[in-house]
Every structure is written in C-alpha cells, then in structure tokens.
Amino acid sequence: MLKEVFREWLSWVYPFVCELCGRGGLDGCHVCPECRGRFIRIEPPCCAVCGEPADGSFVPSGLCSRCAETAPSFEEARAVYVNEGALRDLLLAFKYAGALHLAGTFAGMMADAVRENPHWFGGKKRLLVPVPMHRRKLVRRGYNQAQELAVLLGREFGWPCSGVLKRLPDRLPQASLAREQRFRHARKMYAGDAKRLKRHPVTGKDVLLVDDIFTTGATADACAHLLLRAGAASVCVLTLARTHHAWQG
C-alpha cells in the first residue's frame, strides 16, 4: 500500500515530460519516442547465449568466443539497448541519483522488447528474480533498482517476483576488477536467502534474472549458478542495457 502511495506521489512530483528534450504530454513515460529512437538498439547478429553484439560475419555456432570457450550458468541473456550516450546518463541517474521515477519507463522498454521478441527465453512464463543489493547500500540508496524493474515487469506480464538471493558484505567493487577477476570474485559476493527460498522455492521453475545493466556477465553468472543449485530448471537474464564489447564473427 505504501509503495503504491509513493509511486502516485512520484507521478505528481515528476510529471510525464521527456527527461531529455522536455517535451510534455507523454503517456506514462519519461522519454519521448523521438529521444528513445536515438538509443542504440541491440540487433542481430549477436551471441545466442550472452547476447554480445557481433561485428562482421557470424560464426556457425552462433556463440561468441567467450561463451564457446566457457558456457555461463544462464541459458540466455538479452538486453534492449547499448549502454551509451543519453541512455547511460539516465541509467546513472536512476541508479545513483535517486531518479526512481524512471523505473516505470525503463520497465516498459524492457516489456516492449520481450513482447516484440516472443522467442526470447523460450517463450515461457518465468519467475522474476532481481539481482540483490547489500542491505547497507539499500538503506543508503532507499531502493534496489533491479527489484524496482522486476516488480514492474511482474505487473506487466502477470509473472511472480521474488527476491530469493542476497548480496554478501564486500568492500571490493566489481568495477575495479578485470573481467576474469570479476567472474571469480562474483561467486563469493552472492548467496541464496534461505528464509525466502523456503517460502518461495525455485525448484523446477524457469527463472528470469533482472538487472539494469549487463557488463561482463559475472554477476548474472554468479546469480544463475546459485539459482540452479537451489533447484531452478533454467535461468535467463534480462537487462535494459549492456556494455558493448563487439566480437568478430
């Protein structure tokens, strides 16, 4: 109830005008169609597993070199846009500057992409699980952006949402690590939340892990690994944006 009141308050404080050009009269969105059209959409060809965009010809396996060498724990990861330019600025505001009013706009973009690509994630109804945030950071920030997106996506699709993972204490930020270090370190940063897993078991369920940005895939791999160990049938990943590390086919 309190969350609903808060969201209603946000809609009054932040009326629906474009955050980028100032155009008003938008229908439940804070980015107008023209500005959204300038975001860099991720289009095929891309890796069949991690979604990495490919430059040049496509390899027969459909996999980037990294996924071909070492398969991640998740089955499929998809992002809507490249994390660059104006979208990157909006995501930074959403993530670090309290721009919670952007959650509905971003979740809507993600939902639209899923509807436009019914083959994503095997076309299955899935349990939505947000990438967790450590409780101290959650207290400072006031919200977990991944959870906000997951809850709103659940409303869009009528899918259940459950925060069954937790972030462990850690003083070494992922951004400071090289890619290989991130993958090793990420496995130590997350754990299953035993109480929530008992109340909302993932056994036999197809899970969709939700986050705002896919960078190297280390976080997604670590969380997917935990969900599979907890009994999930499969784990896929959805983010609004991803860092672009184009690979040569």
Disulfide bonds with the S-S distance in Angstrom:
none
